[in-house]
């Protein structure tokens, strides 16, 4: 049969496996098992995440060196594998990773794709022709001392760790951006709202400081979950027993992987648990989801506060990024907060997928790691890019409509709350009802009725005073 990648006029080589035979393009670095997986799993039409490929290669390189040191691989074979891995780590031959991210077999197809590409390049390095597995075999040499069941979870955890660190970097930028806006807007008084109804005044800076606090809390939660991801089952092979792995290899493989990759991985104390359980991925996904919920709430707040420009809240201005309508001239929409909302919706859905897949594992292995990785990497990546976009194209450019904020406070009935300690809840409620009925400001009604002196009214209803405790301690006398 023909294959579309590298098949031009170069011809084919015949490869065999336990299923049968297939013609593989002579120039292809993948082999029969990768090709079968490509045929079987045409699911997303997407390529494997490049970061997990990179980490798989680190594992194969670490395994080759460790197996050589343990006396299980000939030096010539080991060094050819290492050289092939180094080329892949520089970005070469990545187009030959052809398996779909979503696949059956607990990731065996991805593992064999890596084994075959590395083996065939190493064969070339030794002067042989691709497909001559008598020189270097994908299973016996590249996969020596390993199983899909310890390689794939380890690569997944390494990838999760790296991608999440990038997300944390962007979240740190968002935290700082909110803190800067909190200082910039600290003098701006606006109306606070609960359940979309007037509540009591708040400083716009206090609102943005609260956003910064929420983001920082999410960062701490994510960092804590990442601690679990560092514990890998590499060395446990099929189910945690370490079958077919040399004792010296088992002791050395994870430290060697840490040395090569720079990722602070630790071999799990219980390799059986680390092989069969995916709860650490659920934990990370949960923190990413919680962060997405936080960001979506903030994005919705910004859309509300910027609504208008004439008939909405109109308290802040978001940077104008693009035309908002194909029919309404001059309309500008809050497109950046909107995209943050959508990313959050997607992450929430991915979290459910990850939860169900982790729960569905049976006995010594969970077969559903591919969908966990596909969903989790997608969630972390989209969170990272959404936060970067949020900072660069929205938060840093927000401005306040100070006069509009002041007018809304002055005309709000919510300021009556500040009078409760001085004239009582019942009388305050009656004044509030009259203000709503007549449309007259609370300040005007209090002074007209002679309930408090103008000076005391000005003191109690000073907007800045209402954004902090203290004034209620001073008991004012009714006239």
Order of alpha helices (4+ residues) and beta strands (2+ residues): beta-beta-alpha-alpha-alpha-alpha-alpha-beta-beta-alpha-beta-alpha-beta-alpha-alpha-beta-alpha-alpha-beta-alpha-alpha-alpha-alpha-alpha
